[in-house]
Amino acid sequence: MKKLLLITLLSFGLQHLSIAQDFKEGFVQEEVDMKKYDKDTAAHAVFLNEFGNSRMDVTSDDRIGLIYNYHAKIKIFDNKGFSSGTIEIPVHNGDNVTEEVTDISGTTYYKDDNGLMQKLDLDPKKIFKVKDYKYQSTIKFALPGLRPGCVIEFRYRLTSPFWDNFRKWEFQDDIPKIYSQYEVHIPGFWTFNASLRGPYKLTKNSSELERECFTSHGSKSDCSHLVYGMKDIPAFVEEDYMTSPKNFLSAIYFELVEWTNPYTGAKTRETKEWKDIDHQLKIEDGFGSQLKRKDLMKERMDPIIAGKTTEMDKATAIYAYLQKWYKWNDYIGISSSDGIKRAMDAHTGSIADINLTLITALNAAGINTEAVLLSTREHGNINTLYPVISDFNYVVAKANIDGKSYYLDASDPLLSFGVLPLKCLNDKGRVISLDKPSYWVELSTLQKTSEIHTLDLTLLDNGKIKGTITNYYNGYKAYTQRKAIKKFNSVDEYIEDLDGKLPKIKILKSNISNLDSLNQPLGEIFEVEIDAYDNMNKARLVFNPFFWEKRTTNPFKLAERDYPVDWGMASDNRLVLNMHLPAQYVIETPPQVVAFALPNSGGMFVTNFDSHDNEFTFSNMTRFTKAIYTPEEYPYLKELYNKIVLTEKTDMVFKKK
Amino acid sequence: MKNCLLLLFLSIISIVASAQENYDVSLISKDLLPYASAVVRNNEVSVEVKDYDNTLYHIKTAVTILNKNGNNIADIVVWHNKSRVIKSIKGIVYNQFGKQVNKFSESDFEDVNAQDGFSLFQDLKVKHYNPAVTDYPYTIVYEYEVKSKQSLNFSDWEPNSTTGQAVEKSSYTFSCKPDFNIRYKEINMPAKVVIGTNKDGYKTYTWQVNNLKAIKDEPYSPNEDKYLSSVKIAPEKFSYEGITGSFSNWKEMGKWIYDKLLASRLQVPGATASYMKQLTDSITNPKLKAQKIYEYMQGKTHYISVQVGIGGYQPFLAADVDQQNYGDCKALVNYTQALFKTVNIDSYYCIVEAGSRKQSPLNDFASMNQFDHVILCLPFKNDTTFLECTSQKIPFGFLSDFTDDRTVLACTPEGGKLLHTPKYTASNNLQQRKATFVLDTQGNLSGQMQTIFKGTQYDNREGIIEEAPKERIKNLQKEYAINNMDIEKVDFKQDKSLHPITTETIKLSAGEYGSVNDGKITFLANATNRSHNVPREIRNRRHEVYINRGYTDEDEIVYTLPAGYHIDLRPTDVSINKPFGKFSATIMVKGNELVYKRHVQLIDGTYSKDIYQNLIDFFQAIVESDDNNVTLAKGN
């Protein structure tokens, strides 16, 4: 979806250099004398100033591109801040064109051993370029002569042919910034939407018209010159159980709305409305064209669904077939670069290759199936105010069978029909089909995970406990547990390892059910013998009814959070313990019977106890009904866990009659 | 044209030739299947030294991937750079019946820069490919040829060093001109070398192994050279990046390194030299002088690794480090050595294999590839001090667990010397904690604790100390499993002497530490240092039990109990004494005070594999004891 404008006419146009409001190069004495950053005295380094400037212009190869200049000055307080002196610039490579980084310079200003000011320049021979993978390289360099107290300054220019992907600007970094400013120059031929994310406000926001700032082959245009500035930006600190930092980092993003070809005057609307995107996707080689290849898929799927009569049977057969057929090549994306036929023939492909194959195959078999574009958890949330196609980086299938929707990703052979991997459970997805307008679907409420443990145990006179432990896993937990079992070459090796990890418990017999029947709950039945007590000559025996899965510390430590807790899905965990004691024992201390709940039915922890004679049944349930808990709900969540820990800490006591 | 035809003809021959081998999976012996995700059917490595600057590697591998877990074993990875050039790569995929299903060639491989995760840059690239096969089992057969322009290093032959992989047959042939002499070392080899002459008149050395079972991870295993088969080869005379040389023992190797790679690198600018003199002028004790300069170096430099060409073995010039203020281990050691030289302090550049697992070079076999790090040695009379030069904060003379207790090669003008770095014993590596807590009737806990960290445990808080105050508290809350712990104040003191000590003082409170139920208060006796890990049981253990490094943990907690309560239930005291370790946990009650004491010591060494169950029982006893509650009830 990247566009290139190649200019074939001879160029008369003068290269226009707009005057950038960059900060002055060099240091001032108080920057060198600065001992700490008052607003964050623990900071090891701070951006004194940062400036970026992007403009659309004609690049040296006479194509239209994006020219980005970056300039930063950083104060390094101590040697723990030296890592800020190693610079890495990611460079994107396309199939035929690539971004270029030029005009790199860097300088370190420092006081030498005798207290005299010195400056040292970066040696251009010490700038390295490393190819990370097909689509990305990194330019790396280390500023020379760093010392505690030094000031470093560096700049570079990045020229990108991917002008429709206008450079974003991150105001916030993992070290604080005193000032950060971004300027953009956009010729009238182009219109972009700008959106600011994160909690901090711009301290400078101005726009002005630049006369005839863009000239190429006789075409001229005025530019919008926009300036965004922010002062005193704190360092970004990640929290546990959060999704992509991108959702919370202060940054400004740009999305192309429309543009006019400067040479032909032809106007292209890019992201005005979803119906435009729908249309664009439908005719796109790597997307809509693939979804239309039903004939190809019909031929290949007919033998797979032969004899199957219901839509559900056909769909599960095709899904299972493609799960096994494909080996995912670890690339994600929403567009199939070589088409689904080549991918299928090669048995390998990207997420788009695999799941577009699935969607087309299901449709070919007569099962109404739509594509769902989404953004993975790592990739961040979607802009829902207006369409931003680059927000999406993943595509899955939505099969509509008997009035129900099943979300499918065929890239992992262990996923049950209708279960998506955790990485996909993020924000919203956009459902696209060839014959209907697209619409949103909520992904964060899509899925749940549940497990049930049943323990049927008898305490024997010799101090051992014998019985069975049964675990049933449903939904996502069935997937993770299958993965854990399949890490071993056989079920026997899994049991051997599990037995080895439970020193007090001997697994005498075991049975794993539905390991390969992905659409059934996964079951584990263990016949066990537990070395519980060495010595039964005691008047009182202590027993913890939570021994199978005891939570001893609260996972939430902070008094308050800035960002939501995001688990991706709701969960339900139950345990039922039936226990028989020797005749001479009675229960002196029963377990605590409690019921704690989160506000608005957000979740609960409940225990139940019932006993007669020398038998008892104890059950407990932990349930979280939501995937995401806001910072306002966090204190309740933390307190619920506190109560869980307290309850599970309490032992039972059995007393000899 | 003729050449083309000939090539075509040859390639047909070779496909026919390989098709003759039968890769039917059912032919694999059942004995090789346990714990295996893949079975190497045949691996032939041939190394041919044609000249000092021309060594040809020919590798042919047939490997059957039994299930998805074996896919990473199907990764084909070929390293290359300017002095290691790929001549050819090709391969074939067979299905489980040994029928060819696919072919691949060099153009299918992706070529990227090798990245070790810590270097800024290395001049090493890697071509890699993993055939997309989804029907298990399958077999891939590939061969490639690489030309190396050096004859100093020959990769060790390790026929089975990958967990989860069994080997049907693997062979290694080293061939060279009759006047090219080598030394070789066979380690745990079931069969000895076969020496002969090939049709070109080259000397050949051949090793072969058959039917090696898959390796299973066993906790507390000794170093791999204690149980894995391997062969090491070193040349008598060699050429490397245009530098020639010869050595046959550690003394000569150290001499070669010093003369050819180090001697010319030690010049620092006059200004720096005079600054060093000025800095140390008032100090007479040479060791204190050295410490002053070392601390200057630490304050000035930081670690950045750039590896290009001979720079993989040779340090940057000291003058460059003086200007750039950065370098890798070689550069920073060489720079420190150069600084010492300006005030006439001698020191040795020492090569070492670093890492928490202690690894020493073979005493009787000198070769370059037994090391990955450099430290500096100050050979004072009756006092040998080793210095780690890549850290800005490690105390002078302290090696921590990175290079302690192992043999290093000092490269001196007189030649190489094997030296041994200091050992930190189980009782040196001490974490000692004293806490005084008050428990109230609601189960709330408050009080303070002080912990000292010594020996290799000195490092336990290095990460946390670096953090900002808020992050320190977050990390300590994770470190201590005290539920609801609020840290009112935390303070760290570091004594950075030769035997450094970190002291941590924490003032804390923890609401509902004890659980109140039915008028009783239940709380964990061990609030501060609970252990959760027990090594897993291993059926038919193969390896001896090896404890790499010992340590001692001591905790003493004095609880002031709420008035009007008595002890209703308490755990019995535990005391275990084994050759590999000691554990005790005791509770004493004096008036309204409960004193909990816990002592754990693990003693490093190698023990018979038969004691492994005892080791599991030992750790299990600790975990159980750490989980014990005390219950208080009202009344006296």
Interface residues (C-beta under 8 A of the other chain):
Chain A: D40 A42 A43 N79 K80 F82 T86 D113 N114 L120 K126 F128 V130 K131 D132 Y133 K134 K140 F141 A142 P144 G145 L146 R147 P148 V237 K324 W325 Y326 K327 N329 A346 H347 T348 P413 K486 K487 F488 N489 E493 E496 D497 D499 G500 K501 P503 K504 R540 V542 T552 T553 N554 K557 L558 A559 T589 Q592 N642 V645 L646 T647 K649 T650 D651 V653
Chain B: Y35 A36 S37 L66 N67 K68 N69 E110 D111 V112 N113 Q115 L120 F121 A132 V133 T134 G164 A271 T272 Y275 Q298 G299 K300 H302 I304 V306 Q323 Q324 N325 Y326 Q392 K393 E466 E467 A468 P469 K470 E471 K474 Q477 K478 A481 I482 N483 N484 M485 D486 E512 S515 N517 D518 K520 T522 F523 L524 R530 V534 R536 E537 I538 R539 L569 I616 D617 Q620 D627 N629 T631
